Amino acid sequence: MAASMMKMVLSFAAAFGLALMGGGPAMAGPPRPSDPVGIDVSWPQCGKTLPTGLAFAIVGVNNGLANTTNPCFQEQLSWAESTVSQQQLTTQPRVALYVNTANPGLAGSWWPTSNEYMGTTVTSSYGKCEGKNDAACAYVYGYAKAYDDATLRGVDRPEDYFWWLDVETGNSWQSDTTANRADLEGMTAYFESINAGVGIYSTGSQWSKIAGTVPSTSNLAGLPSWLAGARTLNGAKSNCSLAGLTPGSKVAVTQYVSSGLDYNYACK
């Protein structure tokens, strides 16, 4: 799922962002009708003809960065709502959304200087944000980006969607994994405040580098995992048996690449 750097390279197979898996993605051909699969799309697919007959779709709301809007979001969301099977064929929602994430710190175009954002006092266990490059302000930043995603990107009734957090090393992160984790906790807190479901998209290696060890007390613990990295449908099925990204997490979705598009398998 990813309109971030991984999204861009996954869509252009020659530079597959998960090169650690070795080489470019194998072209697995169109999904078999006996295997209901989904797809994720975002800005790299703007203007492209997309397949039909899918079991579910996940649409990116950003334009590759956490503070941007996918220029064809409305078009792609309409495509998903109209072409995805009206029947519930898998364990996944028919249409879900995903957002790019980042923790740019003071290098960002905007960074919070207090715990106030859009009339809300954002509270967390990290304390008071005073404009520093620390976990307290990173939490507020994450909360603010999630607020923007839900209210400024053209999403009607954001509480009705499941939101995936796209966590990849291609975006801007601090070396402080605690601050990065706080950022993602802030995003999760906002989405949960509107009663929306939340999950995490990444790979084990990228997640470990960005977020480090997640304590069981974190609101990230137990969130569903969406794992990237497979190059065939069979590989995606196999990845369902991998460990989730956080304590208590189960792998709910796995991604694979076919004919230059990102397909997804819903784990049982």
Secondary structure by P-SEA (a helix, b strand, c coil): ccccaaaaaaaacccccccccccccccccccccccbbbbbbccccccbbbbccccbbbbbcccccccccccaaaaaaaaaacccccccccccccbbbbbbbbbcccccccccccccccccccccccccccccccaaaaaaaaaaaaaaaaccccccccccbbbbbbccccccccccaaaaaaaaaaaaaaaaaacccccccccaaaaaaccccccccccccccbbbbcccccaaaaaaacccccccccccccbbbbbcccbbbbbbcc
